[in-house]
């Protein structure tokens, strides 16, 4: 039996969070959080097992961009996928940048998230943890 990679999934919309979790669960162990603050707590408790972060951009209390920035200070090689319905150039320019950060605009098909996530994980494995 192969090891399922653990993904931290964050979105403040419960319907989107549930739908994305169901999409990823066949291939990944999925930890969910409804905002960036809760995601940070989950990350701290599971720092060794989380292998990627998928986060909504705009959330109350702590944005996905701020969460990604905080996590990258701790673990710069962790793949991060930021999802947003309003990811235009001005917003994207203010977000953390780097080879471990990907962006995916809403709406998207579940297979698109799977493809971006798989590509990010493979990239990380090829460049080292």
PLY file of the C-alpha trace (Angstrom):
ply
format ascii 1.0
element vertex 129
property float x
property float y
property float z
element edge 128
property int vertex1
property int vertex2
end_header
0.00 0.00 0.00
1.43 3.39 -0.98
1.67 6.33 1.38
-0.89 9.08 0.77
0.61 12.55 0.88
-1.02 14.91 3.39
-2.47 18.16 2.04
-3.63 21.13 4.13
-6.72 22.56 2.41
-8.06 25.98 3.42
-11.18 27.82 2.27
-13.67 29.98 4.17
-16.59 28.75 2.05
-17.73 25.45 3.64
-19.27 24.17 0.39
-16.06 24.75 -1.58
-13.96 23.30 1.24
-16.07 20.13 1.32
-16.14 19.78 -2.47
-12.36 20.21 -2.77
-11.73 17.81 0.11
-13.91 15.16 -1.54
-12.05 15.73 -4.82
-8.63 15.21 -3.19
-9.42 12.46 -0.66
-9.15 9.51 -3.02
-5.46 10.31 -3.60
-4.43 12.36 -0.56
-4.86 12.58 3.18
-6.67 15.94 3.53
-6.62 18.20 6.58
-9.11 21.09 6.32
-9.38 24.54 7.85
-11.99 27.27 7.37
-9.54 30.18 7.67
-5.86 31.02 7.78
-5.62 31.20 11.59
-7.02 27.69 12.03
-4.82 26.49 9.17
-1.74 27.88 10.94
-2.65 25.95 14.10
-3.23 22.75 12.11
0.07 23.29 10.30
1.98 23.72 13.57
0.49 20.47 14.93
1.22 18.53 11.73
4.34 20.25 10.41
6.20 17.00 9.68
3.39 15.32 7.75
1.95 18.14 5.59
3.40 17.97 2.11
1.46 20.78 0.39
-0.87 23.68 1.11
-3.93 24.52 -1.02
-5.47 27.79 0.17
-8.09 30.28 -0.86
-6.65 33.76 -1.22
-9.29 35.95 0.37
-10.36 34.84 3.84
-11.21 36.57 7.11
-8.66 36.75 9.96
-5.64 35.66 7.88
-5.50 35.66 4.07
-4.16 32.80 2.03
-1.29 35.00 0.86
-0.26 35.81 4.44
-0.61 32.15 5.42
1.59 31.10 2.48
4.18 33.72 3.38
4.26 32.59 7.04
4.59 28.91 6.07
7.37 29.68 3.58
9.38 31.38 6.33
9.25 28.07 8.18
9.49 25.69 5.23
10.33 27.32 1.90
10.23 24.02 -0.01
6.54 23.34 0.80
4.42 23.53 -2.36
1.63 26.11 -2.06
-1.33 26.45 -4.40
-3.30 29.67 -4.00
-6.83 29.57 -5.41
-8.91 32.66 -6.05
-11.81 34.00 -8.05
-10.17 37.43 -8.19
-6.55 36.70 -8.95
-5.64 39.54 -11.28
-2.16 40.88 -11.97
-2.18 43.52 -9.22
-3.16 40.97 -6.58
-0.76 38.33 -7.88
2.14 40.81 -7.78
1.60 41.35 -4.04
1.63 37.63 -3.20
4.63 35.51 -2.28
6.54 34.47 -5.38
8.75 31.50 -6.07
9.00 28.11 -7.71
7.00 26.46 -4.92
3.98 28.76 -5.31
1.28 28.13 -7.91
-1.95 30.00 -8.64
-5.26 28.58 -9.82
-8.20 30.82 -10.75
-11.76 29.93 -9.72
-13.81 28.42 -11.15
-11.77 25.38 -12.08
-12.44 21.72 -12.74
-11.41 19.23 -10.04
-8.94 17.61 -12.43
-7.21 20.99 -12.87
-6.51 21.19 -9.12
-5.29 17.58 -9.16
-2.94 18.36 -12.06
-1.50 21.52 -10.46
-1.07 19.76 -7.10
0.59 16.73 -8.65
2.90 18.95 -10.69
3.87 20.96 -7.59
4.61 17.81 -5.59
6.67 16.30 -8.42
8.60 19.56 -8.81
9.43 19.57 -5.09
10.60 15.96 -5.26
12.85 16.77 -8.22
14.49 19.80 -6.55
14.67 18.23 -3.09
12.87 18.91 0.12
0 1
1 2
2 3
3 4
4 5
5 6
6 7
7 8
8 9
9 10
10 11
11 12
12 13
13 14
14 15
15 16
16 17
17 18
18 19
19 20
20 21
21 22
22 23
23 24
24 25
25 26
26 27
27 28
28 29
29 30
30 31
31 32
32 33
33 34
34 35
35 36
36 37
37 38
38 39
39 40
40 41
41 42
42 43
43 44
44 45
45 46
46 47
47 48
48 49
49 50
50 51
51 52
52 53
53 54
54 55
55 56
56 57
57 58
58 59
59 60
60 61
61 62
62 63
63 64
64 65
65 66
66 67
67 68
68 69
69 70
70 71
71 72
72 73
73 74
74 75
75 76
76 77
77 78
78 79
79 80
80 81
81 82
82 83
83 84
84 85
85 86
86 87
87 88
88 89
89 90
90 91
91 92
92 93
93 94
94 95
95 96
96 97
97 98
98 99
99 100
100 101
101 102
102 103
103 104
104 105
105 106
106 107
107 108
108 109
109 110
110 111
111 112
112 113
113 114
114 115
115 116
116 117
117 118
118 119
119 120
120 121
121 122
122 123
123 124
124 125
125 126
126 127
127 128
